[in-house]
Amino acid sequence: CTCTSSWTGSRCTTPVCSPACANGGTCSAPNTCTCASGWSGSTCSQPVCLSGCIHGSCTVPGTCVCSSGWTGSLCTTAICSGGCGNGACNSPGVCTCNSGWTGSTCNAPVCSGGCGNGYCSSPGTCTCNSGWTGSTCSTVSCQYGCYNGGYCSGPNTCTCPTGWTDSVCSTPVCSISCGAGGECVAPNTCECYPQYFGVYCRQRCGRRRMINCEIP
């Protein structure tokens, strides 16, 4: 027999596929390939990944090679090299942060009102520096308080009323010293030691003078 160009064989019953069917495919009709499992295309040269390779390419049957920045069996998982601590990596190198967090890796907490004299230690929570308090660390604080009518005017700084002094306004002031014979127990008030008397405890009892003195 003399076969046409599309057939071959002693009786011209074998179809011809040109180019030939690759990867185990068979020529089932002239220029028509029937491909083996995992392959497709006119010559069975295209590998098949049944679920597709979303951000990559199918290089061998069932196996995806992912584009840069993607991973996973179907190349659907984005890669953020630094991680996204409190968020999710939705595209290569870009984190979407959960509420209350910010930063390239979602590790910086957010305090919407700021932390004037402190720092934001967790979402919506400020940790204040010494001497400051309040939700935004903007209120001065005196750790040990301010007594006798004093008030906190700066970080750990009391402003005392007249007649009182020291860091917490607990030491009375006597405008005239009580001297060696007594001590200042209240503003401008001296308390005399035994054998001393007078407003400022500067007079001392003698053997002949017992006024305002304790008898030994």
ZANUKOL-467371 format. One record per residue: chain; residue in three letters; x, y, z of N, C-alpha, C in turn; residue number from 0. Coordinates in steps of 0.001 Angstrom, whole numbers, always signed. Example, Ala and Ser with C-alpha at 12.3 -4.5 7.8 and 13.67 -1.06 7.14 Angstrom:
<nodes>
(node 'A'; 'ALA'; (+13190; -5690; +7800); (+12300; -4500; +7800); (+13200; -3300; +7800); 0)
(node 'A'; 'SER'; (+12850; -2250; +7080); (+13670; -1060; +7140); (+12900; +30; +7870); 1)
</nodes>
This chain:
<nodes>
(node 'A'; 'CYS'; (+846; -1208; +0); (+0; +0; +0); (+875; +1249; +0); 0)
(node 'A'; 'THR'; (+357; +2234; -678); (+1008; +3536; -592); (+137; +4423; +275); 1)
(node 'A'; 'CYS'; (+659; +4793; +1508); (-150; +5523; +2506); (-101; +7023; +2262); 2)
(node 'A'; 'THR'; (-1154; +7673; +2716); (-1157; +9134; +2735); (-237; +9599; +3861); 3)
(node 'A'; 'SER'; (-18; +10898; +3932); (+933; +11422; +4921); (+480; +11247; +6362); 4)
(node 'A'; 'SER'; (-796; +11000; +6566); (-1318; +10900; +7931); (-1352; +9475; +8459); 5)
(node 'A'; 'TRP'; (-976; +8517; +7587); (-1051; +7121; +8015); (+224; +6404; +7632); 6)
(node 'A'; 'THR'; (+461; +5307; +8311); (+1648; +4500; +8014); (+1330; +3050; +8332); 7)
(node 'A'; 'GLY'; (+2329; +2190; +8083); (+2153; +763; +8352); (+1909; -7; +7066); 8)
(node 'A'; 'SER'; (+2019; -1335; +7153); (+1894; -2169; +5964); (+521; -2063; +5325); 9)
(node 'A'; 'ARG'; (-463; -1731; +6146); (-1807; -1615; +5598); (-2372; -205; +5796); 10)
(node 'A'; 'CYS'; (-1456; +703; +6129); (-1832; +2126; +6302); (-2892; +2309; +7401); 11)
(node 'A'; 'THR'; (-2729; +1561; +8512); (-3705; +1646; +9611); (-3137; +2332; +10849); 12)
(node 'A'; 'THR'; (-1904; +2733; +10819); (-1275; +3377; +11978); (-1213; +4883; +11731); 13)
(node 'A'; 'PRO'; (-1882; +5658; +12625); (-1884; +7109; +12424); (-497; +7705; +12658); 14)
(node 'A'; 'VAL'; (-286; +8844; +12035); (+977; +9558; +12189); (+739; +10850; +12972); 15)
(node 'A'; 'CYS'; (+1563; +11076; +14012); (+1519; +12344; +14779); (+2873; +13010; +14602); 16)
(node 'A'; 'SER'; (+2846; +14207; +14072); (+4095; +14949; +13855); (+3904; +16386; +14341); 17)
(node 'A'; 'PRO'; (+4657; +16827; +15375); (+5696; +16021; +16060); (+5099; +14889; +16887); 18)
(node 'A'; 'ALA'; (+5971; +13981; +17314); (+5543; +12783; +18019); (+4963; +13107; +19393); 19)
(node 'A'; 'CYS'; (+4181; +12158; +19926); (+3590; +12316; +21272); (+4659; +12004; +22313); 20)
(node 'A'; 'ALA'; (+4868; +12933; +23261); (+5920; +12796; +24273); (+5369; +12235; +25582); 21)
(node 'A'; 'ASN'; (+6292; +11898; +26476); (+5980; +11520; +27858); (+4953; +10392; +27977); 22)
(node 'A'; 'GLY'; (+5111; +9381; +27100); (+4254; +8199; +27185); (+2917; +8345; +26511); 23)
(node 'A'; 'GLY'; (+2682; +9449; +25792); (+1420; +9620; +25076); (+1386; +8749; +23838); 24)
(node 'A'; 'THR'; (+186; +8446; +23365); (+38; +7605; +22164); (-687; +8385; +21080); 25)
(node 'A'; 'CYS'; (-308; +8084; +19839); (-934; +8723; +18691); (-2195; +7932; +18360); 26)
(node 'A'; 'SER'; (-3354; +8461; +18668); (-4612; +7731; +18511); (-5321; +8059; +17211); 27)
(node 'A'; 'ALA'; (-4913; +9145; +16583); (-5461; +9543; +15287); (-4432; +10471; +14656); 28)
(node 'A'; 'PRO'; (-4523; +10707; +13369); (-3521; +11586; +12749); (-3367; +12920; +13494); 29)
(node 'A'; 'ASN'; (-2135; +13175; +13934); (-1790; +14399; +14676); (-2654; +14617; +15926); 30)
(node 'A'; 'THR'; (-3103; +13501; +16500); (-3902; +13552; +17729); (-3288; +12608; +18754); 31)
(node 'A'; 'CYS'; (-2801; +13217; +19871); (-2177; +12413; +20922); (-3167; +12153; +22056); 32)
(node 'A'; 'THR'; (-3098; +10956; +22589); (-3801; +10634; +23831); (-2726; +10554; +24906); 33)
(node 'A'; 'CYS'; (-2799; +11507; +25863); (-1688; +11666; +26822); (-1791; +10729; +28012); 34)
(node 'A'; 'ALA'; (-637; +10377; +28551); (-574; +9612; +29793); (-991; +10518; +30954); 35)
(node 'A'; 'SER'; (-1370; +9898; +32076); (-1800; +10660; +33250); (-717; +11653; +33678); 36)
(node 'A'; 'GLY'; (-1116; +12882; +33952); (-172; +13897; +34410); (+368; +14784; +33314); 37)
(node 'A'; 'TRP'; (-73; +14478; +32044); (+426; +15289; +30927); (-726; +15745; +30048); 38)
(node 'A'; 'SER'; (-505; +16873; +29382); (-1534; +17401; +28490); (-859; +18138; +27338); 39)
(node 'A'; 'GLY'; (-1678; +18717; +26459); (-1148; +19455; +25321); (-1186; +18633; +24058); 40)
(node 'A'; 'SER'; (-1011; +19280; +22932); (-1125; +18602; +21629); (-95; +17502; +21464); 41)
(node 'A'; 'THR'; (+1049; +17638; +22129); (+2082; +16591; +22038); (+2403; +15987; +23402); 42)
(node 'A'; 'CYS'; (+1497; +16225; +24390); (+1672; +15678; +25753); (+2957; +16177; +26417); 43)
(node 'A'; 'SER'; (+3302; +17420; +26167); (+4539; +17968; +26734); (+4284; +18946; +27883); 44)
(node 'A'; 'GLN'; (+2995; +19166; +28211); (+2667; +20084; +29302); (+2252; +19298; +30537); 45)
(node 'A'; 'PRO'; (+3023; +19459; +31677); (+2654; +18727; +32891); (+1350; +19275; +33473); 46)
(node 'A'; 'VAL'; (+662; +18429; +34200); (-624; +18796; +34788); (-518; +18837; +36312); 47)
(node 'A'; 'CYS'; (-936; +19960; +36902); (-1114; +20069; +38357); (-2607; +20336; +38539); 48)
(node 'A'; 'LEU'; (-3319; +19346; +39027); (-4782; +19365; +38991); (-5391; +20600; +39647); 49)
(node 'A'; 'SER'; (-4805; +21059; +40753); (-5377; +22222; +41448); (-4753; +23530; +40998); 50)
(node 'A'; 'GLY'; (-3846; +23464; +40063); (-3198; +24660; +39560); (-2051; +25123; +40438); 51)
(node 'A'; 'CYS'; (-1278; +26049; +39926); (-165; +26650; +40670); (-425; +28161; +40648); 52)
(node 'A'; 'ILE'; (-1089; +28673; +41693); (-1636; +30035; +41671); (-561; +31083; +41431); 53)
(node 'A'; 'HIS'; (+559; +30969; +42187); (+1659; +31924; +42019); (+2945; +31165; +41685); 54)
(node 'A'; 'GLY'; (+2885; +30387; +40619); (+4045; +29606; +40217); (+3745; +28886; +38924); 55)
(node 'A'; 'SER'; (+4519; +27847; +38637); (+4334; +27089; +37394); (+4452; +25601; +37669); 56)
(node 'A'; 'CYS'; (+3735; +24821; +36859); (+3746; +23360; +36985); (+4864; +22829; +36093); 57)
(node 'A'; 'THR'; (+5913; +22286; +36694); (+7081; +21842; +35913); (+7117; +20347; +35686); 58)
(node 'A'; 'VAL'; (+6547; +19587; +36616); (+6370; +18143; +36440); (+4987; +17825; +36988); 59)
(node 'A'; 'PRO'; (+4377; +16730; +36559); (+3015; +16432; +37002); (+2858; +16481; +38521); 60)
(node 'A'; 'GLY'; (+1883; +17299; +38970); (+1549; +17382; +40391); (+2518; +18175; +41238); 61)
(node 'A'; 'THR'; (+3485; +18848; +40630); (+4497; +19585; +41404); (+4615; +21019; +40893); 62)
(node 'A'; 'CYS'; (+4383; +21966; +41827); (+4495; +23378; +41484); (+5870; +23925; +41861); 63)
(node 'A'; 'VAL'; (+6408; +24798; +41025); (+7584; +25588; +41368); (+7085; +27020; +41569); 64)
(node 'A'; 'CYS'; (+7215; +27509; +42811); (+6598; +28792; +43175); (+7445; +29982; +42740); 65)
(node 'A'; 'SER'; (+6766; +31065; +42405); (+7444; +32334; +42125); (+8054; +32868; +43414); 66)
(node 'A'; 'SER'; (+9008; +33797; +43282); (+9658; +34395; +44457); (+8619; +35027; +45375); 67)
(node 'A'; 'GLY'; (+8732; +34739; +46661); (+7810; +35312; +47642); (+6615; +34444; +47956); 68)
(node 'A'; 'TRP'; (+6529; +33269; +47337); (+5387; +32378; +47572); (+5877; +30976; +47889); 69)
(node 'A'; 'THR'; (+5048; +30239; +48612); (+5388; +28863; +48961); (+4097; +28065; +49095); 70)
(node 'A'; 'GLY'; (+4229; +26781; +49446); (+3071; +25913; +49597); (+2880; +25031; +48374); 71)
(node 'A'; 'SER'; (+2101; +23976; +48514); (+1921; +23002; +47433); (+1283; +23634; +46196); 72)
(node 'A'; 'LEU'; (+462; +24665; +46401); (-181; +25351; +45276); (+351; +26768; +45099); 73)
(node 'A'; 'CYS'; (+1423; +27090; +45840); (+2032; +28438; +45764); (+1038; +29528; +46169); 74)
(node 'A'; 'THR'; (+264; +29273; +47217); (-734; +30250; +47676); (-356; +30906; +48999); 75)
(node 'A'; 'THR'; (+762; +30491; +49598); (+1167; +31045; +50889); (+2270; +32074; +50676); 76)
(node 'A'; 'ALA'; (+1966; +33335; +51067); (+2955; +34409; +50922); (+4067; +34264; +51952); 77)
(node 'A'; 'ILE'; (+5259; +34760; +51621); (+6411; +34700; +52522); (+6762; +36099; +52997); 78)
(node 'A'; 'CYS'; (+6825; +36268; +54319); (+7342; +37490; +54947); (+8550; +37054; +55753); 79)
(node 'A'; 'SER'; (+9739; +37385; +55290); (+10962; +36807; +55859); (+11136; +37116; +57339); 80)
(node 'A'; 'GLY'; (+10660; +38281; +57789); (+10804; +38621; +59206); (+9662; +38135; +60056); 81)
(node 'A'; 'GLY'; (+8683; +37472; +59445); (+7512; +37020; +60184); (+6533; +38169; +60417); 82)
(node 'A'; 'CYS'; (+5341; +37829; +60857); (+4301; +38823; +61179); (+3773; +38463; +62555); 83)
(node 'A'; 'GLY'; (+4502; +38884; +63592); (+4233; +38436; +64956); (+2786; +38512; +65388); 84)
(node 'A'; 'ASN'; (+2150; +39665; +65164); (+761; +39846; +65583); (-88; +40253; +64372); 85)
(node 'A'; 'GLY'; (+40; +39447; +63335); (-686; +39725; +62113); (-556; +38561; +61154); 86)
(node 'A'; 'ALA'; (-784; +38824; +59861); (-730; +37765; +58858); (-4; +38276; +57620); 87)
(node 'A'; 'CYS'; (+718; +37362; +56970); (+1420; +37678; +55721); (+476; +37379; +54569); 88)
(node 'A'; 'ASN'; (-88; +38432; +53970); (-1062; +38243; +52900); (-484; +38431; +51505); 89)
(node 'A'; 'SER'; (+681; +39036; +51435); (+1393; +39156; +50164); (+2882; +39189; +50474); 90)
(node 'A'; 'PRO'; (+3725; +38818; +49527); (+5159; +38704; +49827); (+5741; +39968; +50459); 91)
(node 'A'; 'GLY'; (+6323; +39786; +51663); (+7005; +40878; +52342); (+6100; +41919; +52964); 92)
(node 'A'; 'VAL'; (+4786; +41689; +52972); (+3849; +42682; +53506); (+2951; +42030; +54555); 93)
(node 'A'; 'CYS'; (+3036; +42542; +55795); (+2202; +42031; +56880); (+926; +42864; +57026); 94)
(node 'A'; 'THR'; (-177; +42196; +57308); (-1415; +42870; +57699); (-1580; +42650; +59192); 95)
(node 'A'; 'CYS'; (-1483; +43737; +59978); (-1438; +43608; +61440); (-2827; +43477; +62048); 96)
(node 'A'; 'ASN'; (-2884; +42737; +63155); (-4107; +42665; +63946); (-4364; +44021; +64586); 97)
(node 'A'; 'SER'; (-5609; +44240; +65004); (-5961; +45489; +65679); (-5067; +45697; +66903); 98)
(node 'A'; 'GLY'; (-4533; +46903; +67065); (-3697; +47201; +68223); (-2210; +47021; +67981); 99)
(node 'A'; 'TRP'; (-1849; +46626; +66765); (-434; +46386; +66459); (-50; +47078; +65153); 100)
(node 'A'; 'THR'; (+1217; +47422; +65034); (+1711; +48069; +63819); (+3170; +47676; +63615); 101)
(node 'A'; 'GLY'; (+3789; +48244; +62574); (+5184; +47934; +62275); (+5299; +46929; +61151); 102)
(node 'A'; 'SER'; (+6479; +46850; +60555); (+6692; +45969; +59405); (+6487; +44502; +59752); 103)
(node 'A'; 'THR'; (+6695; +44129; +61026); (+6468; +42746; +61447); (+5351; +42645; +62480); 104)
(node 'A'; 'CYS'; (+4561; +43711; +62622); (+3395; +43726; +63533); (+3791; +43439; +64980); 105)
(node 'A'; 'ASN'; (+4960; +43932; +65393); (+5417; +43708; +66770); (+5395; +44973; +67613); 106)
(node 'A'; 'ALA'; (+4920; +46089; +67057); (+4866; +47345; +67808); (+3432; +47608; +68242); 107)
(node 'A'; 'PRO'; (+3175; +47631; +69583); (+1806; +47891; +70050); (+1396; +49335; +69777); 108)
(node 'A'; 'VAL'; (+96; +49555; +69684); (-450; +50881; +69411); (-1188; +51399; +70644); 109)
(node 'A'; 'CYS'; (-834; +52612; +71073); (-1581; +53325; +72115); (-2086; +54599; +71447); 110)
(node 'A'; 'SER'; (-3377; +54638; +71140); (-3921; +55696; +70283); (-3722; +57090; +70869); 111)
(node 'A'; 'GLY'; (-3714; +57207; +72200); (-3545; +58525; +72816); (-2090; +58882; +73069); 112)
(node 'A'; 'GLY'; (-1169; +57988; +72712); (+244; +58227; +72985); (+589; +57947; +74438); 113)
(node 'A'; 'CYS'; (+1870; +57905; +74729); (+2369; +57682; +76094); (+3428; +58743; +76344); 114)
(node 'A'; 'GLY'; (+2965; +59949; +76668); (+3851; +61113; +76732); (+5137; +60929; +77499); 115)
(node 'A'; 'ASN'; (+5040; +60403; +78716); (+6219; +60227; +79564); (+6362; +58762; +79944); 116)
(node 'A'; 'GLY'; (+6320; +57922; +78920); (+6444; +56481; +79117); (+6523; +55816; +77761); 117)
(node 'A'; 'TYR'; (+6114; +54554; +77691); (+6124; +53843; +76418); (+4932; +52898; +76348); 118)
(node 'A'; 'CYS'; (+4545; +52569; +75118); (+3408; +51688; +74884); (+3887; +50250; +75004); 119)
(node 'A'; 'SER'; (+3471; +49563; +76055); (+3973; +48218; +76326); (+3065; +47114; +75776); 120)
(node 'A'; 'SER'; (+1812; +47428; +75538); (+868; +46502; +74918); (-276; +47335; +74357); 121)
(node 'A'; 'PRO'; (-1068; +46786; +73449); (-2109; +47608; +72829); (-2973; +48350; +73848); 122)
(node 'A'; 'GLY'; (-2978; +49691; +73752); (-3800; +50516; +74626); (-3297; +50652; +76046); 123)
(node 'A'; 'THR'; (-2092; +50169; +76323); (-1557; +50207; +77691); (-180; +50855; +77715); 124)
(node 'A'; 'CYS'; (-76; +51950; +78496); (+1207; +52646; +78651); (+1906; +52201; +79932); 125)
(node 'A'; 'THR'; (+3210; +52076; +79882); (+4033; +51892; +81071); (+4763; +53214; +81291); 126)
(node 'A'; 'CYS'; (+4457; +53863; +82426); (+4949; +55226; +82666); (+6341; +55245; +83284); 127)
(node 'A'; 'ASN'; (+7097; +56294; +82960); (+8377; +56536; +83613); (+8129; +56915; +85063); 128)
(node 'A'; 'SER'; (+9176; +56782; +85890); (+9056; +57149; +87293); (+8614; +58609; +87418); 129)
(node 'A'; 'GLY'; (+7628; +58831; +88284); (+7154; +60191; +88509); (+5981; +60593; +87641); 130)
(node 'A'; 'TRP'; (+5477; +59646; +86851); (+4329; +59949; +85988); (+3287; +58851; +86101); 131)
(node 'A'; 'THR'; (+2035; +59206; +85869); (+951; +58237; +85946); (-143; +58642; +84968); 132)
(node 'A'; 'GLY'; (-1227; +57878; +84948); (-2342; +58166; +84059); (-2303; +57305; +82812); 133)
(node 'A'; 'SER'; (-3427; +57243; +82096); (-3536; +56377; +80925); (-2559; +56751; +79830); 134)
(node 'A'; 'THR'; (-2164; +58028; +79765); (-1199; +58464; +78746); (+95; +58979; +79389); 135)
(node 'A'; 'CYS'; (+303; +58659; +80661); (+1533; +59046; +81380); (+1754; +60566; +81339); 136)
(node 'A'; 'SER'; (+673; +61319; +81481); (+785; +62776; +81417); (+475; +63454; +82747); 137)
(node 'A'; 'THR'; (+197; +62662; +83784); (-94; +63208; +85115); (+1103; +62969; +86028); 138)
(node 'A'; 'VAL'; (+1590; +64069; +86665); (+2752; +63909; +87539); (+2374; +63068; +88747); 139)
(node 'A'; 'SER'; (+3348; +62367; +89284); (+3121; +61486; +90418); (+4256; +61626; +91417); 140)
(node 'A'; 'CYS'; (+3890; +61659; +92692); (+4886; +61668; +93771); (+4761; +60337; +94493); 141)
(node 'A'; 'GLN'; (+5767; +59527; +94379); (+5712; +58146; +94843); (+5325; +58025; +96312); 142)
(node 'A'; 'TYR'; (+5844; +58939; +97158); (+5592; +58823; +98595); (+4556; +59814; +99089); 143)
(node 'A'; 'GLY'; (+3888; +60511; +98183); (+2846; +61445; +98571); (+3397; +62793; +99007); 144)
(node 'A'; 'CYS'; (+2497; +63746; +99222); (+2843; +65092; +99704); (+1898; +65389; +100871); 145)
(node 'A'; 'TYR'; (+2457; +65588; +102055); (+1651; +65723; +103270); (+1460; +67174; +103678); 146)
(node 'A'; 'ASN'; (+580; +67332; +104670); (+349; +68636; +105324); (-8; +69748; +104339); 147)
(node 'A'; 'GLY'; (-848; +69384; +103362); (-1320; +70387; +102417); (-408; +70620; +101241); 148)
(node 'A'; 'GLY'; (+680; +69865; +101113); (+1553; +70004; +99957); (+924; +69347; +98738); 149)
(node 'A'; 'TYR'; (+1435; +69678; +97564); (+899; +69070; +96354); (+2047; +68680; +95419); 150)
(node 'A'; 'CYS'; (+1739; +67695; +94575); (+2735; +67164; +93638); (+2805; +68100; +92427); 151)
(node 'A'; 'SER'; (+3912; +68788; +92274); (+4044; +69779; +91210); (+4932; +69313; +90062); 152)
(node 'A'; 'GLY'; (+5629; +68196; +90252); (+6502; +67642; +89225); (+6798; +66202; +89575); 153)
(node 'A'; 'PRO'; (+7418; +65454; +88682); (+7717; +64054; +88979); (+8476; +63906; +90296); 154)
(node 'A'; 'ASN'; (+7819; +63241; +91270); (+8407; +63021; +92598); (+8892; +64328; +93236); 155)
(node 'A'; 'THR'; (+8171; +65415; +92976); (+8517; +66735; +93536); (+7287; +67369; +94170); 156)
(node 'A'; 'CYS'; (+7382; +67599; +95485); (+6278; +68234; +96212); (+6531; +69730; +96377); 157)
(node 'A'; 'THR'; (+5473; +70521; +96273); (+5524; +71936; +96639); (+4810; +72053; +97977); 158)
(node 'A'; 'CYS'; (+5559; +72487; +99006); (+5037; +72485; +100378); (+4417; +73834; +100748); 159)
(node 'A'; 'PRO'; (+3395; +73828; +101620); (+2843; +75083; +102119); (+3809; +75713; +103132); 160)
(node 'A'; 'THR'; (+3589; +76978; +103459); (+4425; +77661; +104450); (+4410; +76876; +105758); 161)
(node 'A'; 'GLY'; (+5559; +76696; +106335); (+5661; +75997; +107613); (+6071; +74542; +107495); 162)
(node 'A'; 'TRP'; (+6217; +74052; +106270); (+6604; +72658; +106087); (+7681; +72545; +105005); 163)
(node 'A'; 'THR'; (+8509; +71510; +105139); (+9583; +71318; +104158); (+9895; +69840; +104018); 164)
(node 'A'; 'ASP'; (+10901; +69493; +103261); (+11466; +68205; +102865); (+10737; +67658; +101646); 165)
(node 'A'; 'SER'; (+11141; +66511; +101168); (+10652; +65981; +99894); (+9180; +65623; +99910); 166)
(node 'A'; 'VAL'; (+8615; +65368; +101113); (+7194; +65015; +101195); (+6427; +65966; +102109); 167)
(node 'A'; 'CYS'; (+7031; +67106; +102446); (+6377; +68136; +103279); (+6001; +67605; +104666); 168)
(node 'A'; 'SER'; (+6883; +66799; +105237); (+6578; +66224; +106556); (+7411; +66821; +107685); 169)
(node 'A'; 'THR'; (+8341; +67725; +107370); (+9197; +68335; +108385); (+8735; +69766; +108645); 170)
(node 'A'; 'PRO'; (+8330; +70061; +109900); (+7869; +71414; +110203); (+9033; +72404; +110191); 171)
(node 'A'; 'VAL'; (+8702; +73659; +109946); (+9691; +74726; +109921); (+9397; +75709; +111037); 172)
(node 'A'; 'CYS'; (+10406; +75997; +111861); (+10301; +77041; +112874); (+11194; +78189; +112394); 173)
(node 'A'; 'SER'; (+10558; +79341; +112145); (+11295; +80460; +111554); (+12461; +80899; +112433); 174)
(node 'A'; 'ILE'; (+12311; +80724; +113761); (+13422; +80948; +114691); (+13793; +79593; +115276); 175)
(node 'A'; 'SER'; (+15037; +79252; +115197); (+15473; +77928; +115623); (+15116; +77644; +117074); 176)
(node 'A'; 'CYS'; (+14780; +76378; +117339); (+14473; +75958; +118710); (+15747; +75786; +119546); 177)
(node 'A'; 'GLY'; (+16891; +75948; +118931); (+18141; +75869; +119666); (+18442; +74471; +120154); 178)
(node 'A'; 'ALA'; (+19372; +74406; +121085); (+19806; +73107; +121595); (+18854; +72548; +122631); 179)
(node 'A'; 'GLY'; (+17887; +73370; +123062); (+17020; +72933; +124158); (+15699; +72355; +123731); 180)
(node 'A'; 'GLY'; (+15470; +72178; +122451); (+14188; +71617; +122032); (+14202; +71275; +120564); 181)
(node 'A'; 'GLU'; (+13051; +70890; +120081); (+12929; +70560; +118665); (+11629; +71126; +118110); 182)
(node 'A'; 'CYS'; (+11625; +71358; +116772); (+10474; +71921; +116073); (+9505; +70781; +115785); 183)
(node 'A'; 'VAL'; (+8307; +70823; +116419); (+7352; +69735; +116261); (+6162; +70111; +115384); 184)
(node 'A'; 'ALA'; (+6016; +71387; +115079); (+4957; +71894; +114210); (+5411; +73267; +113729); 185)
(node 'A'; 'PRO'; (+4811; +73809; +112698); (+5250; +75118; +112210); (+5322; +76154; +113330); 186)
(node 'A'; 'ASN'; (+6537; +76710; +113508); (+6789; +77738; +114532); (+6381; +77296; +115936); 187)
(node 'A'; 'THR'; (+6506; +75999; +116192); (+6180; +75450; +117507); (+7318; +74553; +117977); 188)
(node 'A'; 'CYS'; (+7944; +74987; +119115); (+9042; +74204; +119685); (+8551; +73373; +120855); 189)
(node 'A'; 'GLU'; (+9100; +72209; +120984); (+8855; +71381; +122170); (+10176; +71247; +122905); 190)
(node 'A'; 'CYS'; (+10164; +71724; +124175); (+11429; +71807; +124921); (+11806; +70482; +125562); 191)
(node 'A'; 'TYR'; (+13117; +70290; +125649); (+13641; +69146; +126379); (+13570; +69452; +127877); 192)
(node 'A'; 'PRO'; (+13675; +68419; +128710); (+13710; +68674; +130162); (+14821; +69675; +130524); 193)
(node 'A'; 'GLN'; (+14508; +70542; +131475); (+15429; +71570; +131983); (+15516; +72790; +131068); 194)
(node 'A'; 'TYR'; (+14697; +72805; +129955); (+14664; +73985; +129091); (+13244; +74519; +129032); 195)
(node 'A'; 'PHE'; (+13133; +75828; +128835); (+11797; +76411; +128707); (+11886; +77646; +127820); 196)
(node 'A'; 'GLY'; (+10726; +78263; +127609); (+10654; +79428; +126737); (+10073; +79064; +125377); 197)
(node 'A'; 'VAL'; (+9614; +80087; +124656); (+8985; +79861; +123357); (+9916; +79097; +122433); 198)
(node 'A'; 'TYR'; (+11199; +79413; +122491); (+12157; +78759; +121600); (+13124; +77845; +122351); 199)
(node 'A'; 'CYS'; (+12743; +77502; +123642); (+13515; +76543; +124444); (+14964; +76992; +124625); 200)
(node 'A'; 'ARG'; (+15177; +78287; +124761); (+16543; +78791; +124883); (+16919; +79150; +126327); 201)
(node 'A'; 'GLN'; (+15951; +78996; +127215); (+16238; +79281; +128628); (+16351; +77971; +129380); 202)
(node 'A'; 'ARG'; (+17344; +77930; +130251); (+17588; +76684; +130974); (+17364; +76890; +132469); 203)
(node 'A'; 'CYS'; (+16772; +75903; +133104); (+16482; +75998; +134539); (+17780; +75917; +135349); 204)
(node 'A'; 'GLY'; (+17838; +76749; +136405); (+18951; +76662; +137350); (+18454; +76105; +138672); 205)
(node 'A'; 'ARG'; (+19361; +75949; +139615); (+18961; +75405; +140911); (+17990; +76323; +141654); 206)
(node 'A'; 'ARG'; (+18102; +77608; +141413); (+17257; +78549; +142145); (+16003; +78942; +141360); 207)
(node 'A'; 'ARG'; (+15910; +78505; +140127); (+14774; +78922; +139314); (+14051; +77688; +138770); 208)
(node 'A'; 'MET'; (+12845; +77469; +139288); (+12139; +76252; +138928); (+10899; +76552; +138102); 209)
(node 'A'; 'ILE'; (+10698; +77823; +137729); (+9508; +78195; +136943); (+9593; +77491; +135589); 210)
(node 'A'; 'ASN'; (+8448; +76845; +135191); (+8329; +76161; +133920); (+9346; +75038; +133740); 211)
(node 'A'; 'CYS'; (+9909; +74573; +134841); (+10884; +73500; +134766); (+10383; +72267; +135486); 212)
(node 'A'; 'GLU'; (+10815; +71140; +135056); (+10457; +69915; +135739); (+11382; +69710; +136913); 213)
(node 'A'; 'ILE'; (+10809; +69306; +138070); (+11632; +69038; +139270); (+12321; +67702; +139068); 214)
(node 'A'; 'PRO'; (+13608; +67673; +139241); (+14352; +66419; +139010); (+13850; +65313; +139943); 215)
</nodes>
